Amino acid sequence: MTEERSLLATLERLFAGPRDSPLTIAAFLEGLETRSYPFIVAALVLPNCVPTGLPFLSTVTGIPMVLVVAQAFLGRTSPWLPDSVGRRAMARGRLQDFLARMRPYLERIEAAIHPRFSWWMTGIRRRLLHVACAVVIVVLALPIPFDNLFAAWAILFFCLALLAEDGAMAMLGWLLTAVTLAWTTFLLIVGPWVVISLLKSLF
């Protein structure tokens, strides 16, 4: 990942300053600039990337993702947050200590996820990626049983692609988007038939 696109370098810049000075959530997101959107969406989608068994988890996390993505399409530089959330802050010293502990892991991640296959991340392909990500987020938010794992990973790969300008991650996102749409269509067609068959067997 090049220096100007490095997430680690960006976090170092945002966390820099006197250790007792606060960094608010709003200031943090503004500092991430356009990458604040994939950063938030990635944080929200992560719990859906492993089977948790928690009912309606995809809907609970999917609805905020829909609201975040809607702001991106409206052209906001960074997402709007309620003042009660945006004003929450943490001392930069604690953030600097956290980043020091996480540095080895972030360096490994950045070694694996970095700018490549740039044609997937420019022009119409980038705009289509945004649309595809939004569509899959809507699918994730729908309360459809057994339909969240493929969608969650597709969204995560798209977020990684946008955070690192990584065309390889974009390709994985597109692949899982196709799988998600095929699987969702299958569930919507077969699901009602299964329910009707069960009802007929009961009555």
C-alpha positions as CSV (number, residue, x, y, z in Angstrom):
1,M,0.0,0.0,0.0
2,T,1.5,3.3,-1.0
3,E,2.3,5.8,1.8
4,E,-0.5,8.2,0.9
5,R,-3.1,5.4,0.8
6,S,-1.7,3.5,3.8
7,L,-4.3,3.0,6.5
8,L,-1.5,2.7,9.1
9,A,0.0,6.0,8.0
10,T,-3.4,7.6,8.1
11,L,-4.1,6.3,11.7
12,E,-0.7,7.6,12.8
13,R,-1.5,11.0,11.5
14,L,-4.9,11.1,13.1
15,F,-3.7,9.8,16.5
16,A,-0.6,12.1,16.6
17,G,-0.6,14.9,19.2
18,P,-0.4,15.4,23.0
19,R,-1.3,12.2,24.8
20,D,-3.9,13.9,26.9
21,S,-5.7,15.6,24.0
22,P,-9.0,14.1,22.9
23,L,-9.9,12.7,19.5
24,T,-13.6,12.7,18.8
25,I,-15.3,10.1,16.6
26,A,-16.5,12.9,14.3
27,A,-12.9,14.2,13.9
28,F,-11.6,10.7,13.3
29,L,-14.1,10.1,10.5
30,E,-13.4,13.5,8.9
31,G,-9.7,12.6,8.9
32,L,-10.4,9.4,7.1
33,E,-12.1,11.5,4.4
34,T,-13.7,9.3,1.7
35,R,-12.4,6.1,3.3
36,S,-14.6,6.7,6.3
37,Y,-17.5,5.0,4.5
38,P,-15.8,1.7,3.8
39,F,-14.2,1.8,7.3
40,I,-17.6,2.1,9.0
41,V,-19.3,-0.4,6.8
42,A,-16.4,-2.9,7.4
43,A,-16.7,-2.5,11.1
44,L,-20.5,-3.1,11.0
45,V,-20.3,-6.1,8.6
46,L,-17.5,-8.0,10.5
47,P,-19.9,-9.7,13.0
48,N,-21.8,-11.1,10.1
49,C,-18.7,-12.8,8.6
50,V,-18.8,-15.7,11.0
51,P,-21.8,-17.8,12.0
52,T,-23.0,-16.4,15.4
53,G,-26.5,-17.7,15.6
54,L,-27.7,-14.3,16.8
55,P,-31.2,-13.7,15.4
56,F,-31.7,-10.6,13.1
57,L,-28.0,-9.7,13.5
58,S,-27.8,-9.0,9.7
59,T,-30.8,-6.7,9.9
60,V,-29.6,-4.9,13.0
61,T,-26.2,-4.1,11.5
62,G,-27.5,-3.9,7.9
63,I,-29.9,-1.0,8.5
64,P,-27.1,1.4,9.7
65,M,-25.1,0.3,6.7
66,V,-27.9,1.3,4.4
67,L,-28.1,4.7,6.1
68,V,-24.3,5.2,5.8
69,V,-24.2,4.2,2.1
70,A,-27.2,6.5,1.4
71,Q,-25.1,9.4,2.7
72,A,-22.2,8.4,0.4
73,F,-24.5,8.5,-2.6
74,L,-25.8,11.9,-1.5
75,G,-22.2,13.1,-1.9
76,R,-21.2,13.7,1.8
77,T,-17.5,13.7,2.4
78,S,-17.9,11.8,5.6
79,P,-20.9,10.2,7.3
80,W,-23.2,12.3,9.5
81,L,-23.5,11.1,13.0
82,P,-25.8,12.3,15.8
83,D,-24.0,14.8,18.0
84,S,-24.2,12.5,21.0
85,V,-22.1,10.0,19.1
86,G,-19.8,12.3,17.2
87,R,-18.7,14.1,20.4
88,R,-17.6,10.9,22.1
89,A,-13.8,11.1,22.4
90,M,-10.8,9.1,23.6
91,A,-7.4,10.4,24.7
92,R,-4.8,10.3,21.9
93,G,-2.4,8.6,24.3
94,R,-4.6,5.5,24.6
95,L,-5.1,5.5,20.8
96,Q,-1.3,5.7,20.3
97,D,-0.7,2.8,22.6
98,F,-3.4,0.8,20.9
99,L,-1.9,1.5,17.5
100,A,1.6,0.5,18.8
101,R,0.2,-2.9,19.8
102,M,-1.7,-3.4,16.5
103,R,1.2,-2.3,14.3
104,P,2.6,-5.8,13.5
105,Y,-0.9,-7.0,12.5
106,L,-1.7,-3.9,10.5
107,E,1.6,-4.3,8.7
108,R,0.8,-7.9,7.8
109,I,-2.6,-6.9,6.5
110,E,-1.2,-4.1,4.4
111,A,1.3,-6.5,3.0
112,A,-1.5,-8.7,1.7
113,I,-4.0,-5.9,0.8
114,H,-2.4,-3.2,-1.4
115,P,-3.1,-1.3,-4.6
116,R,-3.1,-3.6,-7.7
117,F,-5.2,-4.3,-10.8
118,S,-6.1,-0.6,-10.8
119,W,-8.4,-0.9,-13.7
120,W,-11.0,-2.5,-11.3
121,M,-10.9,0.6,-9.2
122,T,-11.3,3.5,-11.7
123,G,-14.1,5.0,-13.8
124,I,-17.3,3.2,-14.4
125,R,-16.0,0.0,-12.7
126,R,-15.6,1.9,-9.4
127,R,-19.1,3.4,-9.7
128,L,-20.5,0.0,-10.4
129,L,-18.7,-1.4,-7.4
130,H,-20.4,1.2,-5.2
131,V,-23.8,0.2,-6.6
132,A,-23.1,-3.5,-6.2
133,C,-22.0,-3.0,-2.6
134,A,-25.2,-1.0,-1.9
135,V,-27.3,-3.8,-3.4
136,V,-25.6,-6.5,-1.3
137,I,-26.0,-4.4,1.8
138,V,-29.8,-4.2,1.2
139,V,-29.8,-8.0,0.7
140,L,-28.0,-8.4,4.0
141,A,-30.5,-6.2,5.8
142,L,-33.4,-8.2,4.6
143,P,-34.7,-10.8,7.2
144,I,-34.0,-13.8,4.9
145,P,-32.8,-16.9,6.8
146,F,-29.5,-18.4,5.8
147,D,-28.7,-15.5,3.5
148,N,-26.1,-13.4,5.3
149,L,-22.7,-15.1,5.1
150,F,-22.1,-14.7,1.3
151,A,-23.4,-11.1,1.4
152,A,-21.3,-10.2,4.4
153,W,-18.1,-11.4,2.8
154,A,-18.9,-9.7,-0.5
155,I,-19.4,-6.4,1.4
156,L,-16.1,-6.9,3.4
157,F,-14.1,-7.5,0.2
158,F,-15.6,-4.4,-1.4
159,C,-14.7,-2.4,1.7
160,L,-11.1,-3.7,1.6
161,A,-10.9,-2.8,-2.1
162,L,-12.0,0.7,-1.4
163,L,-9.7,1.2,1.7
164,A,-6.6,-0.1,-0.2
165,E,-7.5,0.6,-3.8
166,D,-7.1,-3.2,-4.3
167,G,-8.5,-4.6,-7.5
168,A,-8.0,-8.2,-6.3
169,M,-10.3,-7.6,-3.3
170,A,-12.8,-6.0,-5.8
171,M,-12.8,-9.1,-7.9
172,L,-13.5,-11.3,-4.9
173,G,-16.3,-8.9,-3.9
174,W,-17.8,-9.2,-7.4
175,L,-17.5,-13.1,-7.3
176,L,-19.3,-13.3,-3.9
177,T,-21.9,-10.7,-5.1
178,A,-22.8,-13.1,-7.9
179,V,-23.0,-16.0,-5.5
180,T,-25.1,-13.9,-3.1
181,L,-27.7,-12.9,-5.8
182,A,-27.9,-16.5,-7.0
183,W,-28.4,-17.9,-3.5
184,T,-30.9,-15.2,-2.6
185,T,-32.9,-15.9,-5.7
186,F,-32.8,-19.6,-4.9
187,L,-34.1,-19.0,-1.3
188,L,-36.9,-16.7,-2.5
189,I,-38.1,-19.3,-5.0
190,V,-37.6,-22.4,-3.0
191,G,-38.5,-20.9,0.5
192,P,-42.2,-20.3,-0.1
193,W,-42.5,-23.8,-1.7
194,V,-41.0,-25.4,1.4
195,V,-43.3,-23.4,3.7
196,I,-46.4,-24.4,1.7
197,S,-45.3,-28.0,1.7
198,L,-44.8,-28.0,5.4
199,L,-48.2,-26.4,6.0
200,K,-49.9,-29.0,3.8
201,S,-48.2,-31.8,5.7
202,L,-49.4,-30.4,9.0
203,F,-53.0,-29.8,8.0
